[in-house]
Each structure stands twice: as structure tokens, then as C-alpha cells.
Amino acid sequence: MKLRLLAACLGIAALNAAAAERMVITVQHELKAARPAETITVPWAEVNRRLPGALLQQIAVRDANGRSLPYQVTNVAPQAKDPKGEGIAYGELIFQHDFASGEQSARFTVEKTGTVSPPFPTKVAARYVPERLDDFAWENDKIAHRTYGQALAAPAPPGSGKEVLVTSGVDIWFKRPSYPIIDRWYNKGHDHYHKDEGEGLDMYGVGRTRGAGGTGIWNGSQLFTSRNYSGWRVIANGPIRAVFELTYDTWDAGGVPVSEVKRFTVDAGRYFDTVESTFAFPGGQPLTVALGLNKKPAYPEQTPTVTAYRMPEVLAQWVRQRSAGDFGVAIILPGAQGYAADADNELVLAKAVSGRPLRYYLGAAASWSGEFPDAAAWQAYIKAEQARIASPVRVAIE
């Protein structure tokens, strides 16, 4: 009897020990539609509370079938140091799940392993690009973008042949493979990415326009825009999510001094990036912010046909081209308050309060991706993305 009681106690102790090394996460949502590449974030403080001493390189994230999932642990945390090596100075645990159509709940476990988990393949990246003046570029496994710094805006020394472009617009690089291409395309010996040699190409024109989602201040008849970005900061950098900020120096918006900080969140598997623009300006009244799409985004040799769409809280385009493939561009702006246009840009408008982030979503895709054969498919994807934004997942920790 005593032996059986001892065995039972030992068994309970073993179960309790195992439970102490594992936490359960339940994720739910209201949509019945599929949600591929849904990003799930858990504050690391919750992980540390339930799995004391857990370290980013010694955990495993598993789905309900026990399959190990790629994960990321960010360093976005209020604690700057971890003097005891207890894993308290991390920010968030991030992983993804493909919700099938009709699947509205999924369970995951996070457990301490005691062994080292090797790094997962990188699907997102963001970086400053000194190889090409001071571009800043970012990508995931679907699409790539870049924008331009002060060096590009600086006057060209006599005889240098340096390119000069003053714009805070956003560029698009349409990529074919899922692997990263930024480093390869910026190789100076390979400086011909306007030609598709198997990995895609830069077939989008920005010039002095807003490009694919640049911002400005709209006074009802004129758009006032910043110059090229002046500062950058990478906050998180893959393998699943990249987060970075771009700073724009104060500019004159019709007599009002305005500055801006843009925070981009780039997730694997998605054609849309999340952006939060925080404007600073004097006075207590809001200003009208305009987000723009270049009216002539394709190169003339492609004899493009550009069709613009104004849908509820959406400004979108579909561009037909002669031979390079067609492409779509879109801005989703929850709370949009109208539309406008100037000589260069289609514009969608919203009110912004100084110091309060304005959130919106920038997307683009090429027809040869296989997912968007025509404008109707692109519009359907935009509407599905709107539904996802309006119905975020809920994360519960057991």
C-alpha cells in the first residue's frame, strides 16, 4: 500500500514538473475564412512567468499535432538588462499558424527544451543600405520595398554623375522567389534589377510622387510632403517579423511645421505591411493626412494601363503592362475620411492628431505570383485583408 502511494505521489510530482516546463496557448478568431500566415504574439513576460528561466534558444513551440514551429523572440522589452541570465529582457514570442477555412481555434504549447534550437530560415529582413547611398530596404517572402535617404537628395558634385532624387515615397521590388533578394540585388556588380533575370525586378516608378503609400499633409487643394528620411532604427529583424522606424525631419505644411516617425511591421507570408505614422505639429487641432499612390507607377516602355479603385477605406490600383506582368498596389486606411488627387497622386485622407499614431496598411503583388491573375483577384484579396484587420485573433494563455 505504501509503495503504491509512493508511486502515485511520484507520478503526480512528475506531472507537475512536466506542467511547470510547458505552457498552453489558445488562439481564436471570429472569421470563417482562411487566415494563412497569421502572426501570433505572446508577451515574453507571460512566458517568463509560467516558464521561469526560459531562454530564447532553449524552447520549442509546437502545434496541436506536436509539430515544431519556427518562432522568433524579440528584444523589444522594458528591461534593458538580464543580469542573472533568467530570460527576463526579451520582448515578445512570435510564431505563425495557417488557419484553414472554418478553423476558428488552435492550441499550441511552449516548452523548455534544455537543448539549443538552431535558428530558423529568415523570411523577413530590413536594413540600411550604405552600398547604394543610404537607401533603406525591407522584404518578406512575398514582396520587397525600399525608400530613400538624405544622401540621394543631396546635390551632385560637379562631374560626379550622382543621382539626385528628393522624395519620401515608397518603392516596390517585385520578387519571384521566397528567399531574400535584397543583398543580391544591391550588389554593385549586379546593378541591373530593372531587368527580370529569374528573381523578379523593380518595375515600379516613384520619382517625386508618393509612390506606393507615402504620406503628406493635405490642405484641400495642395499636398505638402517631407524630404527623404533622415534617421532609421531597426527594432526587430526576423525570421518571422521585422519592425523598424524611419524619421522625417520637420517640413512646412502650408505654414504648419510637421515632422513624422513611421513604424513599419513586416510579417512573413503577407502582401501587406502595417505602418503607424506619428506626426508632430503645434496646436490642438488635427490635420488632414493624405496617403498616396503614384498615378503613373509603371515605366512607359511597358505601355501601361492604370486603373484606380476607391473602395470603402481603400485606395487601390491595378496596372496592366505589355510584357513584364501586371501588378496591384493598395492602401487600407481604417477610418478613411475621403479621397482626393493632385497632378501626381491618387490620395486617401484621414485626420491625424499630433503625437497619436495613425495606422494603415500598404500592399502590393504581381500577377505572376500565381495568386492574382487579374484585378478581381487583387480586389478580393484586399477585402479579405480588411476582414482580417477588423477581426484580430485573441490569444489566451493557460
Secondary structure, 3 states (H helix, E strand, C coil): CHHHHHHHHHHHHHHHHHHHCEEEEEEECCCCCCEEEEEEEEEHHHHHHHCCCCCCCCEEEECCCCCEECEEECCCCCCCCCCCCCCCCCCEEEEEEEECCCCCEEEEEEEECCCCCCCCCCCCEEEEEHHHCCEEEEECCCCEEEECEHHHHCCCCCCCCCCCCCCCCEEEEEECCCCCCHHHHCCHHHCCCCCCCCCEECCCCCCCCCEEEEEEEECCCCEECCCCECEEEEEEECCCEEEEEEEEEEEECCCCEEEEEEEEEEECCCCEEEEEEEEECCCCCCEEEEEEEECCCCCHHHCCEEEEEEECCEEEEEEECCCCCCEEEEEECCCCCCEEECCCEEEEEEEECCCCCEEEEEEEEEHHHCCCCCHHHHHHHHHHHHHHHHCCCEEEEC
